């Protein structure tokens, strides 16, 4: 299972806030429950029995229709399902008891005012309300959101402050911080922690902070974790710390702040109207990343980001104000209603999501005078300075004349975004056909459409991205040339971030065609970009996964047939049972081939995937042959002919695959991790609808399945979803609509246009 329980589909970050004094929107549940009230024949009983759960719902036993984890209660009469009415009693003095629907799906309140409270869940038999059965839930507070920052890079002796917000107002709950060697561990890790300091009140959520200090000496790059836990709650959140010998200090928190003007790019920003209102209260807000600067043929400069960041998924009007930072980083307070944001541009145009002729999620805003750095400098895209921090720098444009370059498989790329800062990954698939869900509101309660994009770029890398990074410019780390516009992503079941970007040349071409001009990126001479790589790759995660007894049995059954392939004269030196890197959790037959010969190896043996590892006869005899393709050394890029042949096969396959099985929401072409000499279909699979059979070969191509949540541009639910809530109080919706887009604002407030 994934090491980090976090939502990250992306790519506009959502922040619901407290309504009234302490009345926030409800959050998802993640608690656990087990046991069952004893039943005698003919008696009414409720299951599961007594449970302890938290406001985050760690380990809930069911999922609602909208994908939110809930605690599901069942009632039976004499062992048979019973028709009952559900009710709640007790609960928190301020937040209430939560909610339970007609199907017995319970969602706890989103916060507490005490360290623990009890809720009685009662089932009353329909038609005979006197027949009842009850169980008691103990509620404890959980985390409001991931730790801040979620990831950070530090050199020897570097320090950073790590913050956690707890879903409790008042009370005495404290967060326990520990160093660990995994995001869910409780021991190991490197460095040191100060004593935590917590602040609490009856009108604000509990906040705890700790100072982490890196080891005094570092000779190699590695990762350690600061893990936070709360009392009896089973939920944990972690900050991943990249300890690096280069001495780089990179903290994403700097991307979320209000910047001095002219502001750098790669920072938090968004539409000043990007909030949800109920009555006269703002209850939600969104935002993303101001990615880069482009200019038209007349030299007029524009901010480039995503449609869903600047144009609110087609819901905006031309002329709406673009602010820095986004409302998500200013307590959902729009410009004009309080301090904390700077107007930096005016929404100018966007590629309509609702149009079948557009193939990118992009929007532009003409910049205000002196509001944005005119060179197009992006936070942390430059060289390391004396204090270890990375300077801002423009992207490279000298190789392409500002048009951006085409991405290639395994190319190392970087992005500078609002949430995870500067991170790097590799292009894992090209020509990606992918379906992405859009909503009209920040809370994702009003679906807008599902748009299918073609020809997109897939990027993978641990901590590469998270919610709020939408709009980031993806660049080639070797020359800083623009490669793509990041707009969606998530985290796989093995904890690897998967991102989707529209090719940079495609974005510019579509905007240029629509606006009748010639857009180019604003930048400077090509230059290298630091690569902050937070560790585990897809191959590492797959090799570290455990095989079920059934998979081990399948591997052993295939070995008898596999041994018959051994023929040194033909380049096949030996076989062994192993694990597939293309599909975590599946067995593979390792086939050792002579690295100096072009041996032919079947893609499967007796239905089991093969993993092809080049080596030598001497290494085989000495027992020093690599154990996986990862250990075999550098991987040679796919030949152009092989890649184009695979793309042609994918074009024939993708439409029918996605049409025939709704679990498949994306198909692209990548390089097989089991046999890097071959291409593979990279297939994105909804983790809630995993088919019973995932074929190892389709249309003559090996397959690599990416198991994750469907892509939403605001967030996704990975494991025990934690819906982010701000730690601020609610406030009135704007009264002065000057410069806001009056019609849009009135519509948001439920008024007539």
VOGU-3710 file (C-alpha; in Angstrom, 3 decimals, decimal comma):
1> xxxxxxxxxx> 0,000/0,000/0,000  1,137/3,592/-0,424  3,484/5,050/2,168  1,742/8,387/2,266  -1,928/8,904/2,934  -2,659/12,070/1,040  -4,954/13,301/-1,641  -3,409/14,640/-4,719  -5,309/14,437/-7,883  -4,998/18,044/-8,871
11> xxxxxxxxxx> -4,578/20,320/-9,623  -6,359/23,233/-8,126  -6,178/23,165/-4,335  -9,428/23,444/-2,410  -9,873/24,945/1,058  -13,282/24,677/2,749  -13,579/26,950/5,770  -15,489/27,266/8,981  -19,001/28,583/8,530  -20,139/30,713/11,444
21> xxxxxxxxxx> -18,189/30,426/14,680  -17,397/26,722/14,516  -19,550/25,219/11,781  -17,257/23,909/9,012  -18,349/21,888/6,031  -18,341/18,196/6,877  -15,203/16,237/6,080  -14,688/12,641/5,180  -14,403/9,931/7,761  -11,503/7,499/8,168
31> xxxxxxxxxx> -12,132/5,554/11,353  -12,137/1,834/11,951  -14,700/-0,417/13,482  -14,954/-4,089/14,214  -17,024/-6,516/16,144  -20,801/-6,875/16,236  -23,519/-6,554/18,824  -24,593/-10,025/19,749  -27,911/-11,172/18,302  -30,347/-13,856/19,259
41> xxxxxxxxxx> -32,836/-15,257/16,723  -35,443/-12,650/15,992  -33,538/-9,822/17,656  -32,438/-6,617/15,948  -28,691/-6,070/15,817  -26,288/-3,461/14,465  -22,843/-4,112/13,065  -20,052/-3,197/13,412  -20,067/-2,738/17,151  -18,308/-0,153/19,311
51> xxxxxxxxxx> -15,645/1,739/17,372  -13,068/4,470/17,819  -12,751/6,697/14,765  -11,404/10,164/14,077  -12,580/13,159/12,099  -10,333/12,070/9,199  -11,867/8,604/9,041  -8,653/6,609/9,094  -9,378/3,067/7,926  -13,124/3,388/7,433
61> xxxxxxxxxx> -14,935/0,246/6,381  -16,730/1,571/3,288  -16,762/4,214/0,571  -19,684/6,419/-0,390  -20,916/6,859/-3,937  -18,832/10,011/-4,275  -15,662/8,171/-3,288  -15,523/9,461/0,297  -14,624/7,013/3,066  -17,480/6,415/5,510
71> xxxxxxxxxx> -18,238/4,102/8,389  -21,009/1,827/7,110  -23,442/0,347/9,631  -25,700/-2,606/8,902  -28,813/-3,825/10,693  -30,139/-7,357/10,702  -33,126/-9,081/12,188  -32,534/-12,658/13,191  -29,531/-12,784/10,883  -31,321/-11,265/7,880
81> xxxxxxxxxx> -31,014/-7,682/6,576  -33,526/-5,408/8,276  -35,370/-2,338/6,994  -34,547/0,313/9,586  -34,365/4,041/10,158  -31,061/5,382/11,439  -30,595/8,104/14,034  -27,761/9,683/16,015  -27,540/10,955/19,569  -24,813/12,602/21,608
91> xxxxxxxxxx> -21,796/14,006/19,817  -19,807/17,183/20,186  -21,233/20,216/21,962  -20,200/22,502/19,128  -19,858/20,331/16,030  -22,732/17,929/16,637  -22,971/14,209/16,046  -22,180/14,058/12,356  -24,503/12,583/9,731  -25,903/9,177/8,865
101> xxxxxxxxxx> -27,879/8,485/5,706  -30,670/6,033/4,983  -28,128/3,407/3,990  -26,323/3,550/7,327  -23,307/5,464/6,010  -21,956/7,592/8,852  -19,821/10,715/8,419  -18,455/12,288/11,609  -18,331/16,030/12,270  -15,321/17,728/10,739
111> xxxxxxxxxx> -13,909/18,928/14,062  -14,370/18,541/17,814  -14,311/20,884/20,779  -13,146/18,140/23,164  -10,460/15,459/23,085  -13,078/12,756/22,556  -16,850/12,487/22,392  -19,317/9,668/22,014  -22,056/9,231/19,446  -24,816/6,658/19,762
121> xxxxxxxxxx> -25,936/5,137/16,461  -29,438/3,670/16,665  -31,358/1,528/14,182  -35,174/1,542/14,603  -37,163/-1,136/12,812  -39,380/0,333/10,107  -43,033/-0,069/11,076  -42,138/-0,827/14,685  -40,003/1,980/16,075  -40,032/0,421/19,553
131> xxxxxxxxxx> -37,673/-2,279/18,305  -34,215/-0,717/18,363  -30,550/-1,618/18,475  -27,644/0,730/19,148  -23,893/0,961/19,158  -21,520/3,663/20,399  -18,773/5,412/18,457  -15,968/7,241/20,212  -14,786/10,201/18,142  -11,328/11,730/18,403
141> xxxxxxxxxx> -9,834/14,637/16,423  -7,715/13,925/13,344  -5,548/16,002/11,035  -7,057/18,776/8,977  -4,637/18,445/6,075  -1,116/17,232/5,272  1,760/18,659/7,260  3,250/21,923/6,051  5,506/21,528/4,176  4,733/18,097/2,761
151> xxxxxxxxxx> 8,265/17,842/1,390  11,464/19,814/1,921  15,107/19,566/0,826  17,891/20,342/3,308  21,655/20,256/3,334  23,835/19,330/6,321  22,703/21,150/9,471  19,726/22,730/7,710  16,553/23,444/9,676  12,873/23,814/8,905
161> xxxxxxxxxx> 9,656/24,282/10,858  6,982/21,644/10,298  3,373/22,481/11,162  0,274/20,378/11,765  -3,331/21,460/12,189  -5,690/19,321/14,238  -9,468/19,218/13,812  -10,126/20,511/17,296  -11,039/23,887/18,743  -10,181/24,056/22,404
171> xxxxxxxxxx> -9,400/20,765/24,113  -5,900/19,627/25,008  -4,906/17,333/22,132  -1,257/17,519/21,106  0,543/16,228/18,039  3,349/13,737/18,542  6,233/14,129/16,075  8,760/11,367/15,452  11,661/10,684/13,108  11,162/7,593/10,978
181> xxxxxxxxxx> 12,516/5,781/7,939  9,059/5,606/6,326  6,034/7,887/6,176  4,053/5,590/8,468  6,882/4,544/10,774  7,649/5,534/14,338  11,393/4,988/14,561  14,596/5,367/12,583  15,165/8,428/10,469  17,989/10,956/10,722
191> xxxxxxxxxx> 18,421/14,372/12,275  16,760/15,789/15,375  13,494/17,360/16,490  12,792/20,130/18,970  10,001/19,880/21,502  6,689/20,631/19,762  4,823/23,831/20,554  1,026/23,844/20,311  -1,410/26,738/20,296  -5,121/26,339/20,761
201> xxxxxxxxxx> -8,228/28,375/21,360  -11,976/27,959/21,328  -12,317/29,706/17,979  -9,412/28,316/15,932  -8,118/24,864/15,119  -5,245/23,495/17,183  -1,839/24,160/15,631  1,350/22,320/16,584  4,834/22,971/15,212  8,234/21,359/15,549
211> xxxxxxxxxx> 11,707/22,306/14,310  13,612/19,667/12,378  17,417/19,841/12,079  19,311/17,813/9,480  22,431/15,814/10,427  25,621/17,879/10,705  27,315/15,872/7,978  25,976/14,372/4,737  28,011/12,450/2,167  25,141/11,140/0,026
221> xxxxxxxxxx> 21,528/12,003/-0,775  18,832/10,145/1,101  15,319/10,583/2,472  14,049/10,696/6,028  10,598/11,402/7,451  9,034/13,472/10,204  5,848/11,593/11,123  2,998/13,147/13,087  0,319/11,266/15,013  -2,520/12,283/17,321
231> xxxxxxxxxx> -3,443/10,479/20,521  -5,776/7,544/19,910  -6,241/8,333/16,232  -4,743/5,863/13,804  -4,081/8,490/11,158  -0,592/9,748/10,428  0,816/12,523/8,283  4,437/12,949/7,292  6,892/15,408/5,836  9,427/13,836/3,496
241> xxxxxxxxxx> 12,864/15,387/3,958  15,374/15,097/1,137  18,798/15,223/2,782  21,271/16,230/0,116  25,042/16,465/0,082  24,907/19,388/-2,362  23,619/21,635/0,419  20,414/22,671/-1,371  17,731/24,193/0,833  14,301/24,143/-0,814
251> xxxxxxxxxx> 11,060/24,754/1,085  7,752/24,867/-0,844  6,321/27,225/1,792  8,018/30,074/-0,059  5,769/29,400/-3,058  2,577/29,911/-1,045  3,316/33,362/0,363  2,406/36,797/-0,887  5,431/37,885/-2,917  6,855/41,345/-3,366
261> xxxxxxxxxx> 6,192/42,807/-6,803  7,272/42,301/-9,458  6,436/38,719/-8,432  8,217/35,589/-9,586  6,327/32,752/-11,262  5,917/29,232/-9,865  3,956/30,770/-6,984  0,446/30,450/-5,595  -2,206/32,336/-7,509  -5,648/32,168/-9,013
271> xxxxxxxxxx> -8,915/33,878/-9,818  -10,203/36,356/-7,241  -13,692/34,865/-7,710  -12,586/31,282/-7,131  -14,717/30,567/-4,084  -18,011/28,904/-3,182  -20,625/30,921/-1,323  -23,676/29,842/0,618  -25,968/32,715/1,361  -23,634/35,536/2,293
281> xxxxxxxxxx> -20,839/33,270/3,547  -17,748/32,073/1,685  -17,381/28,374/2,517  -14,744/27,161/0,040  -11,993/28,508/-2,174  -9,539/27,220/-4,759  -6,256/28,141/-6,358  -3,197/26,818/-8,133  0,118/27,898/-9,624  1,019/30,904/-11,774
291> xxxxxxxxxx> 3,241/28,860/-14,019  5,071/31,006/-16,538  5,086/34,114/-18,693  4,347/34,188/-22,411  4,131/37,024/-24,912  2,286/37,601/-28,170  3,755/38,798/-31,451  3,387/42,413/-30,254  5,371/41,778/-27,078  2,386/41,974/-24,684
301> xxxxxxxxxx> 3,012/39,669/-21,727  0,547/37,214/-20,209  0,496/34,804/-17,286  0,076/31,196/-18,389  -1,658/28,694/-16,134  -4,561/26,240/-16,340  -8,145/26,984/-17,295  -9,295/25,507/-13,994  -6,896/27,800/-12,082  -7,463/31,118/-13,859
311> xxxxxxxxxx> -10,835/30,652/-15,596  -12,543/28,453/-12,997  -13,202/25,566/-15,419  -15,012/27,710/-18,007  -17,134/29,433/-15,331  -15,270/32,765/-15,426  -15,729/35,962/-17,435  -13,086/37,911/-19,322  -11,707/40,691/-17,136  -11,851/38,881/-13,799
321> xxxxxxxxxx> -9,008/39,699/-11,437  -6,062/37,308/-11,032  -4,363/37,508/-7,642  -1,182/36,312/-5,945  -1,299/34,284/-3,780  -4,463/32,341/-4,555  -7,377/32,582/-2,136  -6,373/29,204/-0,723  -3,359/30,873/0,859  -5,232/33,917/2,161
331> xxxxxxxxxx> -7,921/32,365/4,349  -10,333/32,508/1,406  -10,374/36,306/1,626  -10,726/37,929/-1,813  -8,847/41,040/-2,778  -10,966/44,035/-1,869  -12,315/42,354/1,251  -9,063/42,234/3,166  -5,295/42,278/2,894  -3,041/39,419/1,819
341> xxxxxxxxxx> -3,308/39,273/-1,977  -1,911/41,356/-4,827  -3,773/41,913/-8,126  -1,318/40,912/-10,847  -3,371/40,442/-13,995  -6,714/40,349/-15,782  -8,191/37,141/-17,196  -7,885/37,414/-20,966  -8,650/34,093/-22,649  -8,790/30,343/-22,155
351> xxxxxxxxxx> -9,105/27,144/-24,138  -12,724/26,101/-23,465  -12,924/22,728/-21,738  -16,393/22,246/-23,170  -15,127/22,454/-26,740  -14,281/19,292/-28,590  -11,630/21,156/-30,570  -9,384/22,000/-27,595  -6,749/19,625/-26,295  -5,187/21,443/-23,337
361> xxxxxxxxxx> -6,271/22,884/-19,983  -4,855/26,408/-20,373  -5,700/30,057/-19,753  -3,894/33,387/-19,949  -4,138/36,679/-18,091  -2,622/39,949/-19,258  -0,218/41,098/-16,563  -0,608/44,366/-14,702  2,214/46,880/-15,076  5,229/45,943/-12,913
371> xxxxxxxxxx> 3,221/43,209/-11,168  5,176/40,238/-12,545  8,904/39,799/-13,149  9,259/40,792/-16,817  12,044/38,263/-17,481  9,665/35,402/-16,691  11,778/34,234/-13,741  10,376/31,187/-11,935  11,029/30,412/-8,273  13,972/28,024/-7,666
381> xxxxxxxxxx> 14,666/27,428/-11,356  18,148/28,951/-11,051  21,508/28,152/-9,501  22,202/27,453/-5,832  23,209/30,534/-3,855  25,612/30,840/-0,947  22,876/30,145/1,609  21,866/26,928/-0,140  18,670/28,370/-1,576  17,938/28,194/-5,289
391> xxxxxxxxxx> 17,622/31,468/-7,162  14,672/32,353/-9,352  15,457/32,179/-13,072  13,613/32,322/-16,402  13,086/29,135/-18,396  15,434/28,445/-21,283  14,288/29,560/-24,737  17,469/29,826/-26,804  17,229/26,326/-28,335  13,654/26,628/-29,541
401> xxxxxxxxxx> 13,036/30,341/-29,918  10,518/30,239/-27,080  8,333/27,514/-28,586  9,258/24,796/-26,099  10,644/21,344/-26,847  9,013/17,970/-27,366  9,323/15,574/-24,435  10,897/12,149/-24,807  10,571/8,952/-22,796  12,653/8,892/-19,596
411> xxxxxxxxxx> 13,585/12,565/-19,980  14,295/14,088/-16,562  12,030/17,079/-16,034  11,348/19,534/-13,221  8,502/21,780/-12,194  8,205/24,655/-9,728  4,750/24,661/-8,147  2,707/26,158/-5,344  2,446/23,021/-3,168  5,550/20,869/-3,602
421> xxxxxxxxxx> 7,930/23,564/-4,839  10,778/22,462/-7,086  10,726/18,717/-7,753  11,817/16,452/-10,568  10,643/13,249/-12,195  10,863/11,474/-15,521  8,543/11,262/-18,488  6,974/7,821/-18,192  4,543/7,831/-21,125  3,886/9,702/-24,352
431> xxxxxxxxxx> 0,810/10,059/-26,549  -1,348/9,655/-23,449  -5,107/9,542/-23,956  -6,637/10,421/-20,590  -10,046/11,331/-19,155  -10,161/14,073/-16,493  -13,181/15,093/-14,393  -14,086/18,750/-13,869  -16,478/20,437/-11,441  -18,107/23,850/-11,365
441> xxxxxxxxxx> -17,336/24,433/-7,694  -14,375/24,071/-5,370  -16,230/21,541/-3,197  -16,752/19,186/-6,162  -20,483/18,979/-5,574  -21,528/20,216/-9,032  -20,061/18,106/-11,868  -19,217/20,009/-15,039  -17,805/17,520/-17,535  -15,299/14,766/-18,174
451> xxxxxxxxxx> -12,853/15,770/-20,883  -10,699/13,296/-22,764  -7,320/14,612/-23,869  -5,012/13,014/-26,412  -1,282/13,289/-27,026  -0,482/14,199/-23,417  2,709/13,588/-21,389  2,817/11,425/-18,250  5,394/12,151/-15,553  6,260/10,039/-12,533
461> xxxxxxxxxx> 8,406/10,694/-9,493  8,060/10,543/-5,760  6,685/13,840/-4,397  6,691/15,248/-7,932  3,369/17,029/-7,453  0,304/17,506/-5,315  -2,927/19,466/-5,291  -2,283/23,134/-6,044  0,601/22,527/-8,464  -1,725/22,912/-11,471
471> xxxxxxxxxx> -0,407/25,449/-13,913  3,269/24,709/-13,216  5,632/24,840/-16,169  7,412/21,511/-16,721  10,958/21,978/-18,017  13,851/19,842/-19,226  16,393/19,818/-16,369  19,331/19,868/-18,784  18,407/23,189/-20,410  15,279/24,580/-18,666
481> xxxxxxxxxx> 13,391/24,517/-21,977  9,585/24,298/-21,496  8,263/20,785/-22,062  4,703/20,907/-20,737  1,946/22,599/-18,745  1,113/20,508/-15,682  -2,624/20,139/-15,014  -3,571/16,833/-13,371  -2,179/13,956/-11,376  -2,374/11,758/-8,319
491> xxxxxxxxxx> -0,558/9,097/-6,319  -0,404/5,411/-7,188  -1,137/2,547/-4,846  2,637/2,192/-4,359  3,128/5,845/-3,381  4,564/7,232/-6,636  3,269/10,577/-7,919  1,824/10,470/-11,429  1,402/13,766/-13,247  -0,109/14,746/-16,578
501> xxxxxxxxxx> 1,052/17,707/-18,674  0,026/19,093/-22,033  2,998/19,440/-24,414  4,279/23,024/-24,302  4,337/23,474/-28,102  0,735/22,249/-28,288  -0,426/24,726/-25,630  1,183/27,676/-27,411  -0,101/26,561/-30,806  -3,710/26,243/-29,598
511> xxxxxxxxxx> -3,652/29,589/-27,804  -2,035/31,257/-30,832  -4,617/29,812/-33,188  -7,522/30,845/-30,972  -6,244/34,375/-30,320  -4,913/35,037/-33,828  -1,363/35,831/-32,749  1,955/34,104/-32,183  2,670/33,251/-28,537  6,152/32,372/-27,283
521> xxxxxxxxxx> 7,587/31,740/-23,820  9,383/34,607/-22,118  12,800/33,401/-20,987  16,546/33,535/-21,380  19,493/31,404/-22,500  19,258/27,677/-21,818  20,620/26,583/-18,438  20,525/23,548/-16,194  18,002/23,088/-13,371  18,598/21,333/-10,054
531> xxxxxxxxxx> 16,847/17,982/-9,824  15,283/17,408/-6,415  14,545/13,704/-6,589  12,794/12,372/-3,499  13,666/8,752/-4,041  11,724/5,624/-4,871  10,922/4,918/-8,512  8,135/2,738/-9,874  10,634/-0,101/-10,253  11,852/0,208/-6,655
541> xxxxxxxxxx> 8,272/0,277/-5,356  7,363/-2,804/-7,393  10,395/-4,777/-6,243  9,672/-3,870/-2,633  6,056/-5,059/-2,836  5,097/-8,463/-1,469  3,818/-11,285/-3,645  0,735/-13,197/-2,609  0,943/-16,952/-2,157  -1,000/-17,340/-5,403
551> xxxxxxxxxx> 1,502/-15,219/-7,350  4,414/-17,196/-5,925  2,653/-20,389/-6,936  2,139/-19,095/-10,502  5,833/-18,237/-10,769  6,878/-21,711/-9,661  4,448/-23,317/-12,100  5,988/-21,318/-14,950  9,551/-22,243/-14,018  9,391/-25,739/-15,505
561> xxxxxxxxxx> 8,577/-24,312/-18,933  11,037/-21,461/-18,441  13,979/-23,793/-17,845  13,435/-25,231/-21,305  14,388/-21,833/-22,782  17,957/-21,927/-21,423  20,371/-22,028/-24,351  23,598/-20,037/-24,021  24,215/-20,349/-27,735  21,019/-18,354/-28,333
571> xxxxxxxxxx> 21,852/-15,903/-25,585  19,588/-17,205/-22,791  21,804/-17,965/-19,800  19,365/-18,836/-17,033  15,992/-18,267/-15,367  14,685/-17,588/-11,870  11,447/-16,702/-10,109  11,057/-13,001/-9,345  8,791/-9,961/-9,328  7,457/-7,909/-12,186
581> xxxxxxxxxx> 8,452/-4,247/-12,322  5,744/-3,449/-14,866  3,027/-4,582/-12,467  3,617/-4,327/-8,716  2,410/-7,375/-6,837  2,692/-9,745/-9,799  5,218/-12,521/-10,186  7,665/-12,689/-13,061  10,035/-15,197/-14,517  13,475/-13,587/-14,634
591> xxxxxxxxxx> 15,243/-14,473/-17,861  18,981/-13,767/-17,879  20,273/-12,991/-21,357  23,767/-12,517/-22,720  24,282/-8,769/-22,847  26,312/-9,136/-26,052  23,608/-11,024/-27,947  20,138/-10,094/-29,133  18,224/-12,930/-27,494  14,515/-13,397/-28,176
601> xxxxxxxxxx> 12,450/-13,790/-25,009  8,675/-14,392/-24,888  6,651/-11,695/-23,134  4,988/-14,305/-20,921  5,646/-17,882/-19,915  2,603/-19,898/-18,965  0,729/-16,605/-18,466  3,403/-15,163/-16,158  5,285/-12,000/-17,186  8,952/-12,292/-18,053
611> xxxxxxxxxx> 11,594/-9,871/-16,785  14,612/-9,711/-19,078  17,965/-8,919/-17,463  21,156/-8,575/-19,523  24,284/-10,034/-17,868  27,295/-12,264/-18,567  27,962/-15,981/-18,190  30,716/-15,149/-15,710  28,300/-13,174/-13,512  25,812/-16,035/-13,662
621> xxxxxxxxxx> 28,488/-18,525/-12,577  29,637/-16,257/-9,749  26,106/-15,587/-8,560  26,523/-11,835/-9,062  23,967/-11,333/-11,841  21,484/-8,460/-11,248  18,255/-9,350/-9,473  16,068/-6,913/-11,406  16,211/-4,679/-14,458  16,861/-1,786/-12,058
631> xxxxxxxxxx> 20,124/-3,407/-10,956  21,218/-4,085/-14,524  22,502/-0,537/-15,061  21,619/2,231/-17,475  18,582/1,679/-19,686  18,943/2,321/-23,406  16,201/4,541/-24,838  13,688/2,906/-27,153  14,516/3,149/-30,823  12,390/5,531/-32,873
641> xxxxxxxxxx> 10,957/2,712/-34,985  9,969/0,696/-31,898  8,314/3,743/-30,322  6,379/4,743/-33,428  5,201/1,183/-33,952  3,952/1,098/-30,357  2,174/4,435/-30,726  0,394/3,153/-33,829  -0,732/0,037/-31,911  -1,831/2,187/-28,981
651> xxxxxxxxxx> -3,942/4,419/-31,243  -5,812/1,328/-32,391  -6,199/-0,011/-28,857  -6,882/2,942/-26,538  -10,391/3,943/-27,672  -11,793/0,426/-27,411  -10,048/-0,253/-24,087  -11,477/2,873/-22,451  -14,889/2,353/-24,039  -15,214/-1,315/-23,095
661> xxxxxxxxxx> -14,042/-0,961/-19,485  -14,786/2,199/-17,494  -12,023/1,262/-15,047  -9,454/2,321/-17,665  -9,235/6,126/-17,730  -5,934/6,571/-19,553  -3,689/4,789/-22,061  -0,249/5,881/-23,240  3,016/4,435/-24,538  6,038/3,924/-22,309
671> xxxxxxxxxx> 9,100/1,764/-21,963  8,650/-1,635/-20,387  10,314/-1,893/-16,987  10,492/-5,687/-17,321  12,206/-5,547/-20,705  13,459/-2,033/-21,522  14,114/-3,102/-25,109  10,342/-3,201/-25,600  7,629/-0,576/-25,470  4,641/-0,986/-23,184
681> xxxxxxxxxx> 1,065/0,192/-23,013  0,822/2,328/-19,871  -2,766/1,893/-18,682  -4,302/3,970/-15,895  -6,769/1,985/-13,801  -9,331/3,248/-11,292  -8,278/1,640/-8,029  -11,949/1,216/-7,043  -12,793/-0,756/-10,176  -9,749/-2,950/-10,738
691> xxxxxxxxxx> -10,752/-5,646/-13,262  -10,425/-9,260/-12,202  -7,919/-9,828/-15,018  -5,219/-7,369/-16,097  -3,721/-8,887/-19,280  0,092/-8,830/-19,352  0,051/-8,338/-23,143  -2,418/-6,369/-25,302  -2,165/-6,021/-29,067  1,368/-7,406/-28,993
701> xxxxxxxxxx> 2,605/-4,903/-26,384  3,597/-5,513/-22,796  1,338/-3,680/-20,354  2,152/-1,527/-17,364  -0,836/-0,722/-15,124  -0,925/2,448/-13,031  -3,385/1,813/-10,194  -4,675/5,096/-8,774  -7,751/7,293/-8,352  -9,457/8,796/-11,343
711> xxxxxxxxxx> -8,092/12,223/-12,183  -9,909/15,218/-10,746  -8,346/18,626/-11,147  -9,038/19,696/-7,574  -8,171/16,604/-5,579  -8,553/12,851/-5,477  -9,089/10,296/-2,756  -6,182/7,960/-2,318  -6,420/6,139/0,979  -8,689/7,240/3,785
721> xxxxxxxxxx> -9,224/10,640/2,183  -8,534/13,706/4,252  -10,467/16,669/2,953  -8,509/19,836/3,510  -10,094/22,438/5,758  -8,695/25,855/6,421  -7,799/26,902/9,930  -9,573/30,236/9,628  -13,013/31,516/10,456  -15,721/32,124/7,868
731> xxxxxxxxxx> -16,371/35,573/6,533  -18,934/37,366/4,450  -18,906/37,167/0,688  -17,732/40,339/-1,058  -20,036/43,329/-1,003  -18,085/45,525/-3,401  -18,129/43,826/-6,802  -16,111/46,432/-8,660  -13,507/44,658/-10,792  -14,857/41,217/-9,898
741> xxxxxxxxxx> -17,096/40,313/-12,827  -20,445/41,356/-11,392  -22,588/38,832/-13,249  -20,391/35,913/-12,195  -20,306/37,032/-8,579  -24,079/37,452/-8,357  -24,540/33,999/-9,846  -22,172/32,517/-7,242  -24,171/34,153/-4,495  -27,406/32,686/-5,831
751> xxx> -28,739/36,038/-7,095  -30,280/36,840/-10,456  -27,811/38,018/-13,135
//
